């Protein structure tokens, strides 16, 4: 009989436990799920921040202990800055040289214009800009521009789309002014 009474109490406790847990989950189930998710996200954020904080503290301690590393790092930084400054100075010199060449070229063009004007020739048609060597596009010497006279016009010369003349059965007329009738 003891087996039956202990089995009965066990089954009674089992049903009470399942009913109480079941009713608890039925009532607060979604709240429990969202709370667990929120706790997980917060734990992940805090753990990454704590790892980063520990790593920074270790780096500071290592840097404070080894002054040679700090000196080497500062020397490398100074060398990198010096290299960048030299590159910048070289670019500035190239730019200044290019500007000097452009000024010299403009001066030569003005001299040529003045000479041709003194001789009585038209100076605007003779002066041409030299092709840019730095341009990424195709060279102008290999590409010849087409003349406008070679092309035929798309429409006749007397066509004006705003005049309302010259073409087709489709013509637009404005609507009547005044109140609309009907209704």
C-alpha positions, 0 to 999 in steps of 0.5 A: 500500500505504501507504493500506491500512496507514494505513487498517488502523492507523486501523481498529485504533486505532478498534476499540481506542478504541471497545472501551476507551471502551465497556468503561469506560462499561459498567463505570463509566457510572452513576457518571459520569452521577451525578458529572456531575449532582452537579457541575452542581448544585454549580456552580449553587449556588456560582455563585448564592452568588458572585453574591449575595456580589459584589452585597453587596460592590458594595452595601457599596462604594456605600453607603460611598462615598455617605453621602447615600444612607445618610442618606436611607435612615435618614430614610425609615426614621425617617419610616416608624416615626413613621407606624406609631407614629401609627397605633398611637396612633390605634388605642389612642385608639379602643380607649380610647374604646370601653372608656369607652363600654362602661363608661358603658353598663354604669353606665347599665344598673346604674342602670336595674336599681337603679331598676326594682328599687326600683320593684318591677319585674323588672329582668332582663327589661327590660335588653337589650344594644344591638347592636354597630355594629362587628360584620361580621354582619347587623344585629340589627334586621333579623333577628328571632329565632324563638320556641321555642313556634312550632316543633313538637318533632321527637319526642314529649316522652316519648321517651328513646333511652337507655331502650330503650323507645318505638320500633321493632323494633330494640333492642340487647341486650348479648352474653352474658358468659363465654367464647365457645363453639365452636371 
